[in-house]
Amino acid sequence: MNILDYKLYYFLGAGGIGMSALVRYFNHYGKTVYGYDKTETELTYQLQSEGSHLHFHEDVALVKELFSKYRKEDILVIYTPAVPKDHAEFVFFQENEYQLQKRAWVLGEITKQFRTIAIAGTHGKTTTTTLVTHILKTAGINCFAFLGGISQNYHTNLLLGDASDKDAYVVVEADEYDRSFLTLHPFITVITSVDADHLDIYGDKDSMHQTYSQFATQVQKDGFLIVKKNVDNDLSLKAKRLIYSLNLDTEYSADSIHIADGEFCYNIISPIESVSHVAIGLPGLHNVENSIAAVAVAQQLGIKGDVINEALRSFKGVKRRFDYRVKSKSVVYIDDYAHHPEELRAAITAAKQLYPDKKVTGIFQPHLFTRTRDFADGFAESLDLLDTCLLLDIYPAREKPIQGINSQMLIDKMKSAQKFLMKKENVIDFLKTHQPEVIMTLGAGDIDTLILPIEKLLNEN
């Protein structure tokens, strides 16, 4: 069946950032969409306002009644691997042999009808995917986009194009978790980084690298593989590829990098057309590097330098990626999704570059017991970059606790004198008595529930 031929689409984990883009896609085409998520969020409220029917507790009786109205072959159940395998509804679907497909399979089916631009990497893929999409939209190119974050330019994680256009593109964030990106066969593939992550799935870094190498071979014969210099070194790729870096001797790079009026300014060196006097409002050298990758993609599609420059200057970033929530003379508040040691290092370093004379207070919520266990030393080193660290309990997501793996373990590994183990509900009281200069919330769990209370406190003061 064509992916749009089902009568009922049911989502297990509808509120996830990747899943919600699919919910929006089927809603757009007038399909009947139901689903479950364990938590009500701003995003789930938006999905409901757009026409999807969601509930927030496991309810097999509700599912039975709903499904009784349809033939089994007309129902597609889409799930995220983050849903526990003992989830009552998941068990019901398995036992009754409903068509049950991962999010990655569905995304793969959708992309078959378009020329796909896929951006992968353990860090940088969300910003790069969103930036590539913004450049294409600025250039007037017909494209769809499935983003791993909410674009600040478009206020959504799904952008729609004209599906009747045989030359339409789809830009997707290619997720390595659970080897999901192997469902994609892109026209253009970008790999931004391959630092070890998701070792609960891969076991070790070598296995993860092998999977990335396999993904790199899936680029179409007439397409382009674009990789960062250290990725090329780590994966030992044999396929023809374009290589980019921050300021090394590679096909794509940057020079004359400097900060002016709070923005990174630089030139992008290119074998096709160098782009001069670039300015991007995103902080950190890592985002300069992400922009180089995006420019490499754009130039393979024939987009000219003046359009690229315009797009980079007007790019507003991604929600929860160095997201300014309060910015005044007395205090700055930045929210960031960083949940890996290298992401923490990049976000904290960027803040210190922009505010060298201010003390940075970070509130970090570790995400997953396995990730905390596997990268404990790296987390401690990155968190020691903060002047003051408030460390919350580990957000378990899909995992059960692991004995001995907790936030106290991270605190014990840190060398900083200003470190505090804290419950989430005590953060506001702490901030009332310790007036921060620069404050950051960091993490991928439910730390985002602190954003509005912190904003309120800082704006009142």
N, C-alpha and C positions, 0 to 999 in steps of 0.2 A: 504493500500500500504506500501511496504518497504520504508524507508525514502530515499533510493537511487534510487527509481523508477520514480521520477518526471523528467520532461524534462526541466523545467525552475525553478530556485530558485531566488526569488526576495527579497532583504533585505531592510527593512526600518530602517535606523540607522546602516549602514554597518560598520562604522568606530569605533564603540564602542569596548572596549577591549574584551568583551564576544562575541559579534556578529562577530567580525573579525575572531575569531578562527573558527567559523562555516563557514564563507565565505571560509577560507582556506581549511577546511575539504572537502567541496563540489568541490572546485577547484581541489583538489588533485585527486578526483575520476573522473575528466574530465567532470563535469557537467557544464551546461550553467548558469552562475551566473551574475545577474545584481543587482543594488541597488542604494539607495539614502543615502547621509549623508549631514548634513547642513554645514560641515566644511571640507576643505581639510587639511590633516595632513600628517606627515611622514608615518603614518601607512596606510592611504588610498592610498598614492602613491605606497607603497609596494604591497597592494592588487591589484592595477591596473597592476603593473608589473608582478604579478603572474597569471593574466588572467581574473580577474573580471572586469565588465563594470560598472563604477560608475558615477553618476552625483550629482551635489551639489545645485540644486534648485528644488523646487516642480514643477513637470512637468507632469501633467495628460495626455497631448497629447502624449508625448513620451511613457508613460506607455501603453496607448491605442494601439498605433501602434505596440509596442513590443508584447503585449499580444494577438493581433489579429492573430499572427502566430502560436498560440498554442491552443489546446483544454483546456477548463477551468480546467478539472480534472487533467491535466498534469502540472499545475502551483501550486507551494507552495510559499506563501508570508510569510516571517518570520519578525517579528517586535520586537522591544524593547519597554517595557512600558514607556521608557523615551520619545518616540515620542508623541507629543500632539495629543489629540483625534480629533482636528479640522484640522489636517494636510491634505492638499488637496488630496494627494495620498491615505492616510489611509481612508478618507471618500469615495473615489472612490472604493476602494477594498471592503469596507463594503456594500455600496449600490449595488454593482454588485455581491455580494455573492461569491467572490473568497475565496479559502481556506486560512485563515488568522490565523497563529499560533505564539504564543510567543516563544522567544528564548528558554525558559526553557522547553517547550514541545518538541522542536526539540532535545535538548540535552538529555532529558529523553528517547526519541526514540532511539537515537544513543547508549546510555549506556545499553540498554536492551540486546545487543548482547555480552557484556563483563562482567567480574567481576569488579564491580565498587568500587573505593575508593574515598569517598567524604569527603572533608574538608570544614566545615562550621564555622562561627564565625564572630562577628562584627569587630574583628581585628585579624590579624595574618594569615588569611586563604590563602592569595596569597603566602606569603613566605613559609608557611608550605606545600601547594600544590606543589609548585615548588621544594622544597627540597625533598619531598617524591618522586617526579618524577625523580630527579637526582640520588637519592639512587637506585631506581629500574633500571635506565639506567646503572648506574655503576655496578650493580650486574648482568647485562645481561638479565634482565627479560623483556619479550615482553610486552610493554605497549603503550597505547595512552595517551595523556594528553591534557586537555583543561584548560589553565591557565588564571588567571585574571590579568596577567602582562606579560611583555616581559622578558623571562629568559636571564640572562647575559651569561650563559653557552651555550645556544643553539640559542639565538638571535631570538626567536619566541615565540608565545603564544599557538602554536599547535605542539605537537609531535606525530608522527605517528608510529604505529607498524604493525604487520602482522595480518590482520583481519581474515585470514583463520585458525589461531590458536585458538582452542576452549578454551584454558587456558589463553588467553590474558587478561590483565587488562586495565582499563581506569581510570585515575586519574582526578578528576574534582573538581574545586572550586564550592562549593555549595552555591549559592547566596540566602540570606534570603529576599532580596528586593522583594516585591510583592508576597511573599511566594513561590518563584520560586523553591526552593529546594524540595518542596513536590512532584515534578515529579520524584524524584530519589528514588531507593530502593537498597541501597548499600550493598556490602559485608563487607566493613569496613567504619564506620562513625567516623569522628573526629569532636569534637566541641571545639574550642579554646577559645571562649569568648561569653558572651551574654549581654554585656553592652547595654543599651537602645540606639536604633537608628531607623531610618525610622518610626518615630512616625506619619508621615503623612499617612502611610499605616496602622500601627497597632493601633494607638490611644493612647496606653499606654504600659508601660514595661511589665505588666502582660500578655497582649494579645500576645506580641512578645514572651515571655517565653513559653506560651502555644503552640505556633507554633513550637518553637524549640523542645519542649517535644514531639510533634507529629512526627517531623522529626526523632527524636532519636528512636522512635518505629519502623521505617521503615527499620532498619538494618535487613538483612536476618538472619534466625534462626541459621544458621551455621557460622555467621559472628561475627564481633567484634565492640563494641561501645567503643570509647576512648574519655574521656572528662577530661578537666582540673578541678582541685579540686574545685575552686569557682563556676564553671559551674554546677558541681554535686550538690553543696549546693543550688544554685539558682533554679535549675529545679526540684529538688527532684525526680530524675529518679528512676524508679522501675526495669528497665531492668538490666541484668548483664552487667557490664562495667569495663573497666580498667581505673584507675585514675592516672593522672600525675600532677606534680607541679614543681616549680622551685627547692625548697630544703626542702620540707615537707616530712612527713612520708607517702608516697604514693607508689604504685607499681613502677612507673617510676619517677625519680627525678634526681637532679644533686648535686654533692658536690665538694669541693676543687675548687670553682670558683675563678679565678683570671685573671687579664689582663697581657699579656706578648707580647711585640712587636706589640701592637695595636690590638691583638686578644684576644678573650675570650677563656680561657683554663679551662677544667673541666673534671670530670668523670660523666658518666651517670649510675645511679643505675637501675638495671632491674631484674625482677624475672626470666628471661630467660638467659641472658648473659650480665653482666655489661660491659660497653665500657669505657676503661681508656684512659687518655691522649688525650681527644678530643680537637681539636682547630677549631674554626670557625671564619671566617673573618668578620662576620656581627656584627655590634655594638649593644649594649644594652642587658640587662638581658631578655627582652621580646623575643629576638631571641634565646637566650639559651633555653628558655622555648619552643619556636616553634620547636627547634631541638629535644627536648625530645619527643614531640608528633610524629615527623617524625620517630624517632628511634623505638617508640612503634609500629608504623605501619609496619616498615621494619621487625621487629622481628616476627610479626604474619605471615609473608610470608617466614620465614626461612632464612633471610639474616644474615650473620655472622658479628661479630664485626669488623673484619679487613676491610671488604668491606664497612661497615657503616663509619668507621673512615676515610677511603680513600675518600668517597663521601663528608663527612662533610668538610674535609680539602680542597677539590677542588671546593666547591660550591661558585659561584661568586655572588649570589643574584639575585635580580629582578630589572629591570629598574624602576626608580622612587620610590624605597624603600631604603632610606638612600644611594642614588646613588652618589658616589663621582664624581664630574665633573671637579674640579680642586683641586689638592693636592700638595702644595709646602710648602717651609719653611715659606714663607711670608703670604700665604692666603690659606684657605681651603673652597671649595664650595661644598655643599651637597644639592641634590634635593630629596624631599620626598613627597609622595602622601597623607600624613596625612590630614584628613579632619574631624576628630572627636576629641573632647577634649582629650580623652585617647590616641589616636594616636599621637597627638601633644605633649602631655606630654612625651610619650615614646621616640619620635624622638629627642626632645630638650634635655631631660635628658641624652640620649645616647651621644649626641654631647658634653655636658658639662662633662660627665665622661671621654671622650677621650681627651678633650682639656680643662683641668681645669684651665689653666692659660691664656686662651684667651677669649675675649668677643664675644658673639654669636649674630649676627644680623639675624633676621628672617623676611622674606617677606611672609605674609599669605593672601591667597584669600579664604574667606569663600565660602562654596558650599551649595546652597539651602537656601531660606528664612526660610523654616520650620525648618531645622536643626539649623540654627542660632538662631531662636526664642526658640526652645526647649532646647538648651544647652548653652545659652548665658553666664551664670555664669561660667560654666565649661570652655568655650573658653577663657574667660577673665583670669581665674586662670592659665590656661596652657600658654597663651601668656605672662603672667607676668614673666614666667621663663626666657624669653629672656632678654638680656641686652639692645637690641634695637629692636623694632617691627615696621615694615612697613605694614600697614593694607590696603589691596585693597578693592574695592567694591565687594559686594556679586555676585558670579557667579550664575545666576538663573537656568541654565540647563532647566528642563521641567516646571518650575514654573513661575507664575505671581507674581509681587511684593506684599508684605504684608505691609500695612501702619504701620509706626513706626519701622519696622525691617530693619535695615541697619548697615553698618560698624561703623557709628558714635555711635550707641548704644553700640557696643562692646568697642570702645575706651573709652567711658564714664564709663564703668564698670571696666576698667583696672586700676591698681594702679601704674604701671610703669611710671617713669618720661620720659623715652625715647620711646615715642610712636607717630607715625605719620600716619595720614590718607592720602592716596596717590593714584593717578591714575596710572594705570599700565605703561602708556607711560612716566611717570616722574621718574621711578625707576632708570634707568641708570644714569640720571643726578645726582640723590641723591648719588649714589654709587661713582661717580667721585669725589665728595667733602667730602665724609665720608668713608675713607678707612677701610673696614672691616677686621677682623682677621679670623673669621669663619662666613660664610654666608650660610643661608638655604632658599630655596624656598619651600613653604609648601602649599598643596592644591590639589584638584581634578578637578578644572575647566580648564580654558585655560591658567593658569599661566605657563604651560610648554612652551609657546611661548617666555618667558623671558630667557629660559635656554641658548640658543646659544648666545644672546646678552651679557648676564652676563659673560659667558665663555670668549667671545671675549675681553671684557673689562678687565677682570682679567689677562688674558694671555698677553695682551698688556702692562699691568702695571708691 
